[in-house]
Amino acid sequence: MASCFIEVRLHTAFLLTLHLISYPAGLWALLVFSLCSP
């Protein structure tokens, strides 16, 4: 039971980290795209 809980917490932390990394990257891509498009 405890190992399952730890696994879920690790998975949640991983998804949260991935979201925090990919979200600003997506905003930067959108900004660059809007600036570069005529």
Distance bins in CASP14 RR format, pairs under 12 A and 6 or more apart:
PFRMAT RR
TARGET T0000
AUTHOR 0000-0000-0000
RMODE 2
METHOD distances of the structure
MODEL  1
1 7 0 0 0 0 0 1 0 0 0 0 0
1 8 0 0 0 0 0 1 0 0 0 0 0
2 8 0 0 0 0 0 1 0 0 0 0 0
2 9 0 0 0 0 0 1 0 0 0 0 0
3 9 0 0 0 0 0 1 0 0 0 0 0
3 10 0 0 0 0 0 1 0 0 0 0 0
4 10 0 0 0 0 0 1 0 0 0 0 0
4 11 0 0 0 0 0 1 0 0 0 0 0
5 11 0 0 0 0 0 1 0 0 0 0 0
5 12 0 0 0 0 0 1 0 0 0 0 0
6 12 0 0 0 0 0 1 0 0 0 0 0
6 13 0 0 0 0 0 1 0 0 0 0 0
7 13 0 0 0 0 0 1 0 0 0 0 0
7 14 0 0 0 0 0 1 0 0 0 0 0
8 14 0 0 0 0 0 1 0 0 0 0 0
8 15 0 0 0 0 0 1 0 0 0 0 0
9 15 0 0 0 0 0 1 0 0 0 0 0
9 16 0 0 0 0 0 1 0 0 0 0 0
10 16 0 0 0 0 0 1 0 0 0 0 0
10 17 0 0 0 0 0 1 0 0 0 0 0
11 17 0 0 0 0 0 1 0 0 0 0 0
11 18 0 0 0 0 0 1 0 0 0 0 0
12 18 0 0 0 0 0 1 0 0 0 0 0
12 19 0 0 0 0 0 1 0 0 0 0 0
13 19 0 0 0 0 0 1 0 0 0 0 0
13 20 0 0 0 0 0 1 0 0 0 0 0
14 20 0 0 0 0 0 1 0 0 0 0 0
14 21 0 0 0 0 0 1 0 0 0 0 0
15 21 0 0 0 0 0 1 0 0 0 0 0
15 22 0 0 0 0 0 1 0 0 0 0 0
15 23 0 0 0 0 0 1 0 0 0 0 0
16 22 0 0 0 0 0 1 0 0 0 0 0
16 23 0 0 0 0 0 1 0 0 0 0 0
17 23 0 0 0 0 0 1 0 0 0 0 0
18 24 0 0 0 0 0 1 0 0 0 0 0
18 25 0 0 0 0 0 1 0 0 0 0 0
19 25 0 0 0 0 0 1 0 0 0 0 0
19 26 0 0 0 0 0 1 0 0 0 0 0
20 26 0 0 0 0 0 1 0 0 0 0 0
20 27 0 0 0 0 0 1 0 0 0 0 0
21 27 0 0 0 0 0 1 0 0 0 0 0
21 28 0 0 0 0 0 1 0 0 0 0 0
22 28 0 0 0 0 0 1 0 0 0 0 0
22 29 0 0 0 0 0 1 0 0 0 0 0
23 29 0 0 0 0 0 1 0 0 0 0 0
23 30 0 0 0 0 0 1 0 0 0 0 0
24 30 0 0 0 0 0 1 0 0 0 0 0
24 31 0 0 0 0 0 1 0 0 0 0 0
25 31 0 0 0 0 0 1 0 0 0 0 0
25 32 0 0 0 0 0 1 0 0 0 0 0
26 32 0 0 0 0 1 0 0 0 0 0 0
26 33 0 0 0 0 1 0 0 0 0 0 0
26 34 0 0 0 0 0 1 0 0 0 0 0
27 33 0 0 0 0 0 1 0 0 0 0 0
27 34 0 0 0 0 0 1 0 0 0 0 0
28 34 0 0 0 0 0 1 0 0 0 0 0
28 35 0 0 0 0 0 1 0 0 0 0 0
29 35 0 0 0 0 0 1 0 0 0 0 0
29 36 0 0 0 0 0 1 0 0 0 0 0
30 36 0 0 0 0 0 1 0 0 0 0 0
30 37 0 0 0 0 0 1 0 0 0 0 0
31 37 0 0 0 0 0 1 0 0 0 0 0
END
